[in-house]
Amino acid sequence: MLAYVVRRLLLAVLTVWAISVLSFMIIHLPPGDYVTSYIASMSASGSAVSEGEAEALREQLGLNKPITVQYAKWMGLILQGNFGMAMEWGRPVTDVIGDRLTLTIVISVAAIVFTWALALPIGIYSAVYPYSFLDYVFTFVGFIGLAVPGFLLALIVMYVGFAWFGANVGGLFSPDFADAPWSLARAWDLTKHLPIPAIVLGVAGTAQLIRIMRSNLLDELRKPYVITARARGLPEHRVVLKYPVRVALNPFVSTIGYLLPYVVSGSIIVSLVLSLPTVGPLLLKALIAQDMFLAGTIVLLLGVLTVVGTFVSDLLLMWVDPRIRLGRQ
Amino acid sequence: MTRDRAAAHPIANVDAAAAPLGVPLAPEPAPEREVGARAEERVAVATQWQLMWWRFRKHRLAVGGTLVLAAFYVVAIFADFFAYVDPQESDAQRSLMGPQPIHWMDEGSFRPYVHALKGTRDPVTFKRVYVADTSVKIPVRFFGHGEPYALLGFIPADRHLFTVEGAKPSESLFLMGTDMQGRDLWSRLMYATRTSMTIGLVSVAISLVLGVVLGGVSGYLGGLIDTVIQRIIEILRSIPTIPLWMGLAAAVPASWSPQQVYFAITIIISLIGWTELARVVRGRFISLKEEDFVMAAELIGCSRTRIIFRHMVPSFVSHIIAATTLAVPAIIISETSLSFLGLGLRPPAISWGVLLQDAQNIQALVISPWLLIPSFAVIVAVLGFNFMGDGIRDAADPYL
């Protein structure tokens, strides 16, 4: 059990490191460096930066050092919580990101809760009544759900809301609460706006999970112990729910690890279409403006967030699955 | 899932019993069993590919998906035949026209025609409105002569699926309406199909090479190399891909030509797409390594390369084909999403994502909903690949 936790933790640390290297690469890929873009943005606003100032700035930021030293320096700053400046905004990156990261988490978690709440009962139903009419309906809807990219679904939802109901279904807050400080009323407002983005984000994952749940449970239901239970006269709901569902649930939990990166990924694009105040629109703006410090930081934070989430799901899996808890290989 | 499907196929059951022995199952001589016995014999002597084909054929959705995909690729290859105007030809006078109805019957006989359209500006809303001039009938012809183009890139041709008689198609035919710049959506969709359907193939080819090499090495050699490659895969899979792609795609210099951008995007997408393929290949390698025929080959002194390519690879090619087919839709969705955001292919390149960029603005979409038409192409293509891949995957194991 301890070995499992240590192994997972090591992998998580390794992943975070890989993500930090990739984010650093993204920051450094475009031609020129921070100072050249800084000069460009300063001269665009009318104030010039002299050669000497530029050199001093480079020296201060360590941009004239080899790339590995720069990386170490950047990491050092980040570990102290200093993510650099967002050029376009002229404010520290952490200020600009602010609430948006929390809201990204809220939406992703809501989408996963939705996925679970829907996939579990439907998966059980489809496995208990395979090849029934409803099973075919769910399979069909699931296929469609897998085939429609998130942004397209968001577009369609927006279109239907706008064209048929005359309402703008985008956003996470009513206008009154958009810039208000956090309060109970604001949280309630958020809850009311959450279902649509959660559904849009969760559909594809739900379709996948239903298929996994269905096939796992189907395999499990054919096992002799189920027949024994039935032969001994257990009520049908207990025959199904008490043991086979529990066993079939294990792979279900472990898929959270795969679901999370997927949902976080999707939230970026869906947020853009539904204009949700998450990091998605910010990332796109930063990339288009070549504000690489902001963009790199967002990629880094999203990656770390996902890794933490995956790690939590690993611990959850350990709690659900005694084979892992008891240390069987 | 695979297993319960297999049980539903009678051929598979016969097979499972007959295959290891290599003889047909209990061929009873009774006359009414004659046909069944012959069918069983046919199964027993069939090659693996034949068995797979028979099984694939029974999967109706898979066959349907394959046919639809074939149609898509016909469009991709002959895009210039299906389009009737230059996809870049724009005219502000024809911006945002709705799809134009075709009248199929003219005075009781089959003679399709369209009415000429006249654009005016609504004095109240300032929106351009187009009124059909019912006095002018423009006949629509199939396989008529139109703008010249090079079929397959080198055969000079000028026939198009649709043309109009006595008028320029760019001024009178708008099957799916026009976009903001007045470009014909039907013709653009044909060219977009070419780009989007090929980008999936090129990307999947790169992923395939990476996946087979790394997965094969990982599965065959095992040990430390296996561990390292597996950890790399795990790490890559736990990174949210879209922000990463966005970051990499945004770094593609603005000065690059559309072709260069096309290849850069293809490579970026395939860099992460190979992991699933590698996983499949590794799994097959590990399970095959234990098989008797591999050990037999080793014992008679076959070289490692011969064992891999002559003995092991043929027995899991079908699995790789299935995994590859199932990887294409994800790539198509990625390209479409990136281009939709403006970070993938850029105009003048035309792809489904680029077309859907026009549909980004919800107000524009409500006024001109036909801008969403390309999304149907995306959904149908992805469904087609999913169905075909599922069918191949189920058929891949005829001995299951």
Contacts between the chains, C-beta under 8 A, distances in Angstrom:
chain1	res1	chain2	res2	distance
A	11	B	231	6.8
A	11	B	234	6.4
A	11	B	235	7.5
A	14	B	231	6.8
A	14	B	235	6.3
A	15	B	234	7.6
A	15	B	235	4.6
A	15	B	238	5.4
A	15	B	239	7.2
A	18	B	235	4.9
A	18	B	239	7.4
A	19	B	239	5.8
A	22	B	239	7.3
A	22	B	244	6.3
A	22	B	247	7.9
A	23	B	247	7.6
A	26	B	244	7.8
A	26	B	247	3.7
A	26	B	248	6.7
A	26	B	250	8.0
A	26	B	251	6.7
A	29	B	247	7.8
A	29	B	248	7.2
A	29	B	251	3.6
A	30	B	250	7.7
A	30	B	251	5.2
A	30	B	253	7.8
A	31	B	253	6.9
A	130	B	4	6.8
A	143	B	383	6.3
A	143	B	386	6.4
A	143	B	387	7.6
A	144	B	379	7.5
A	144	B	383	7.3
A	146	B	382	7.7
A	146	B	386	6.4
A	147	B	329	7.1
A	147	B	379	5.1
A	147	B	382	4.1
A	147	B	383	4.4
A	147	B	386	6.3
A	148	B	379	5.6
A	148	B	382	7.9
A	149	B	333	4.5
A	149	B	336	6.1
A	149	B	337	5.7
A	149	B	378	6.7
A	149	B	382	7.9
A	150	B	337	7.7
A	151	B	337	5.8
A	151	B	340	5.8
A	152	B	356	7.5
A	152	B	375	5.1
A	152	B	378	6.8
A	152	B	379	7.4
A	155	B	356	7.9
A	155	B	359	6.2
A	155	B	360	8.0
A	155	B	362	7.8
A	155	B	365	7.1
A	155	B	372	7.1
A	155	B	375	7.4
A	156	B	372	7.6
A	156	B	375	7.8
A	158	B	362	5.0
A	158	B	365	7.7
A	159	B	362	6.8
A	159	B	365	5.5
A	159	B	366	6.8
A	159	B	369	7.0
A	159	B	372	7.1
A	162	B	362	5.6
A	162	B	365	7.8
A	162	B	366	5.3
A	163	B	366	5.2
A	163	B	369	7.4
A	168	B	362	7.7
A	170	B	362	7.7
A	211	B	1	6.7
A	214	B	1	7.2
A	215	B	1	3.6
A	215	B	2	7.9
A	215	B	4	7.5
A	218	B	1	7.4
A	218	B	4	5.5
A	219	B	3	6.9
A	257	B	238	6.9
A	258	B	237	6.7
A	261	B	237	7.0
A	261	B	238	5.6
A	261	B	239	6.2
A	261	B	240	4.5
A	261	B	241	7.0
A	262	B	240	7.7
A	264	B	240	4.3
A	264	B	243	7.9
A	265	B	240	4.2
A	265	B	241	5.3
A	265	B	242	3.9
A	265	B	243	6.8
A	266	B	242	7.1
A	268	B	240	7.7
A	268	B	242	5.1
A	268	B	243	5.7
A	268	B	246	7.2
A	269	B	242	6.2
A	269	B	337	5.5
A	269	B	340	7.6
A	269	B	341	6.8
A	272	B	341	6.7
A	273	B	360	7.4
A	283	B	243	6.1
A	283	B	246	6.4
A	284	B	246	7.0
A	284	B	341	6.1
A	284	B	342	8.0
A	284	B	343	7.7
A	287	B	246	5.8
A	287	B	247	6.6
A	287	B	250	3.8
A	287	B	343	6.7
A	288	B	250	7.1
A	288	B	342	7.3
A	290	B	250	7.5
A	295	B	247	5.9
A	295	B	250	7.2
A	296	B	247	7.2
A	298	B	243	6.7
A	299	B	243	4.8
A	299	B	244	6.2
A	299	B	247	5.3
A	302	B	240	5.4
A	302	B	243	5.2
A	303	B	239	5.5
A	303	B	240	6.5
A	303	B	243	7.7
A	303	B	244	7.9
A	306	B	238	6.2
A	306	B	239	7.0
A	306	B	240	5.3
A	307	B	238	6.0
A	310	B	238	5.3
